[in-house]
Amino acid sequence: MPRVVHFEIPADDPERVIGFFEKTFGWRIEKWDGPIDYWLVMTGEEEHGIDGGITRREGEDSMVANTIDVPDLDAYIAKVEEHGGEIVLPKMAVPGVGWMAYFKDPEGNLHGMMQSDTSAA
């Protein structure tokens, strides 16, 4: 069954929100060395919970998004559309990580879906 495996927090000032979460919750946050400004968020060492990321806000519609791990992104894109969701950012490669798409559920909430594939480019 697909599960939430990642969250993203958009920020106008990533350094400010990084400081907030590091000081408030003790999270460890590191800059990703990929092709975009992105910070990896480690929320703990235990098995319970998930890690996430911080990204630069790209407009007024940016909101916190949970990412769901799926075995076949194309099949789940079809399921989202079949059940009343809307794909808002189509399938794209996250180099070395996998394939990603974003959708809104029927209530307008933003979510991501990720299919792991280290050969994605």
N, C-alpha and C positions, 0 to 999 in steps of 0.2 A: 504494500500500500504506500503511495507517495506521501512523504512527510516534509514538514517545514524544516529546512536545514541551514538557513541563512537569513539574515535580515540586512536591510540597507537603510541608512539614515542620511537624508539629503541635508546639506548645510550651506548657507551663504558664506560662512566663515569656518571652514573645517578645523582650523587650529583652536578656535574658541570652543567648539563642541567636543573636540578631542580632549582638551584640558578639563572640561566639565566631567566627562565620563571617566577619565583616568582618576581625577581627584575624588569624585563622588563614589564610584563603585570599585575603583582599583583595577579597571580593565586595562589590558596591555594593547596599545594601538601602534601599528607600524605602517609606514608608507609602502605601498605595493610598487614594484619596479616595472609594472606593465605600461602599456601605451597611453593610459589616461591617469589623471589625478584620482587616486583611490587609496584609502587607508584600510588595512585589515584590522578587525576588532576581535580580540581574544577575551572572552568573558570569564574564563576559568579553566581549571585543569581537570575537573571532575567530568564524569560521563554524562551527567544530566545538563541540559541546556544547549544552546547553540551559539555559534560565533557569527560575526557579521562584517559589515563594512560601512565606511562613511564616504560619500561622494559629494562633489560640488552640486548644489541645487541648479537645475537647468530650466527654471521657469516657475510660475506661480502654482502650477499643478503638481509639482514634485511633492511626494509624501513618503512616509516610511513604507517600505515594501518588504514583505516576507517572501522568500524564495522556496519553492517546493521542488524537491528532487524527483524527477520522472525518468522512467526507463526509455521512453521513446517520445521525444519532444513533438515530432510531427503528429503523432496519434493524439497527444494531449492538447495540442492546438485545436485539432478537429473537435475534441470533446468540449473544450471551452466554448467554442462557437456553437456547437450543437445544443448546449444547455443554457444559452442566453448570455454568455460572457462576450467580451470584445477584446481582440488582440490590439494592443496600442503600440507595441514595439515588436516588429516581426522577428523571426528567428535570426540570430546573429551569432558569430563565433566569438568566444572569449578565448584567445590564443592560449593553448596549453592546458586549458581547463575544461571546456565543453561548449555546448550550444545553449543559448539563452533566448527567452522571449518574455515579454511583459503583457499582462492582460488586466482588464477590469472585470470584476464579478458583476452580477446583475444589480448590485447596490452601489456600484461605482468605486469600490475599493481596489487599490492597485496591488498586484501580486506578480512575482516572477516565477518562471519555471526553468529548471536547469537539467540538461542531460549531460552527464559526465562523458568526456571524450578528450583525452590528452592530445590527440592528433588534430583537434580543431584549430583552424588558422584563418 
